[in-house]
Structure formats: structure tokens, C-alpha cells
């Protein structure tokens, strides 16, 4: 196991050793600007996030709700490129020494070139990639290059996934399994629901890989609820919304730091 993916695994293991779930924050690259996005990610780590997913903005983010779509649109209108995503990973990892992954749809990687993308992500210090729309049976080329460069390949499972399908996905995924807590797009919810716990239990029956839950978690109470049964709690839309609602970029960065602190208490059962 190479350094970047090892750092991810060690971070998840360290949280488990502390008797808690890891806090995983999601923020898009280039939002509100490239520099502003880098500052926001550093603030998330400073506030208590263990791991950060850097979103690669996409013009048709089918699994993302209106909040993240709005942020993606701002980033794309600002001219964000894959080079900016790599810079975001490089600078945030270098500044914090913590695991940084990229979350992206498959099309941008396919157009950019799998070998080029994986080589640049590894060089930037990235720990791996979350690929929500890449079917396992079509992931051979990606997995080959990810393995070559020591990158985690994180697949997404959903409540609709049958047990046989879960086993197929967890057999080849690395780093952690992203368990979508409910059917639908990203966004905050009043309740994360029992579906998530059932999915985590069914997924754990097929693998020893950590299972982290995302979609719908927005506050410390919900983070604490999910942390009772998951290895990691993933929060995205709530961070992005705090930034969108802030009066200026500096206030947005501070809002990220504050929310990360609240969520960090949640995953530790201190909320």
C-alpha cells in the first residue's frame, strides 16, 4: 500500500481506535474561486475534518442537488479546470498532511485521459477518487491505473443495491465504501433515516473496508446519529450552503470552520 492510500486507511483506523467515526467534508474545487476553495478546505481541516473530498465541478452533476449544482456553476463560470482541481489537492494536502480525495463523474476523467489523471492526482498527493457513476464492471482501466499510482478507488452503494451487487462492488473498491444514505440527489434532510443503518450493516457483511455514509447529513445531531453505526460521516451540501449564504468569501471560509467544529463534536458524541 503506497503512502497516499495508506494515509487514508490510517486516518480511518485512527478514528475507529478513538471509538468514533471519521468526519469527511466535501467541497467543490474553484468555489467561490480556486484560492477561496483552497482556503475553505484548509478551514474544514482546521475545524476538525479528518478527510476532505474535493469535488470536480461538472456541467451535468446528475447525483447532486441544487446547492452543489449552484456551487459547480459558479466554479465553471469562473473557468475552473482539472489543473485547478490538482492544485487544490496539492496545496491542501501539503498544508495539512491529511488525506484529500477527488470526487468526480467519469466523463471528465475519460476525456482527460485515465493515465494522465491518475498520475497527476498521485503526484499532487491525492489519496484516491470517488467515482459515483462508474459501474464496477466498466472500471477495469481506472482500477489498473489507480493501483499503479497507489490511489484508492471508492465506489458508491445505495439502499437499492442488492446483497450480491454489494459484494461485487466491495470486492474491488479500496479506501472506503461510500454508502448513499437514501435514494435521490445530494442535499440536507431532516432525517438520515433507518435506510442508512440497514445499508451499512448489509455492506459490512461483505467487506472489512470501512463504510462511510453520505447524503443528507447537515448538523451535529445527524452526524452523531450516523456516527453510531458508520465508520465515517460525509457532509457536503451543508458546507456549501454555509458558503453560499455568507456575505463574503472570508465569512464563508469561517462558516466552514465553525460547521466542521460542530460536526467534529457530533461524530465524537459531544454534540
Secondary structure, DSSP 8 states (H G I E B T S, - for coil): --HHHHHHHHHHHHHHHTTS-EEEEEEETTSS-HHHHHHHHHHHHHHT-SEEEEE---TT-TT--HHHHHHHHHHHHTT--HHHHHHHHHHHHHHH--EEEEE--HHHHHHH-HHHHHHHHHHTT--EEE-TT--GGG-HHHHHHHHHTT-EEE-EE-TT--HHHHHHHHHH--S-EEEESSSS-S-B-S---HHHHHHHHHHHTT-SS-EEEESB--SHHHHHHHHTT-SEEEE-HHHHHHHHHSSSHHHHHHHHHHHHHHHHHHHTT--
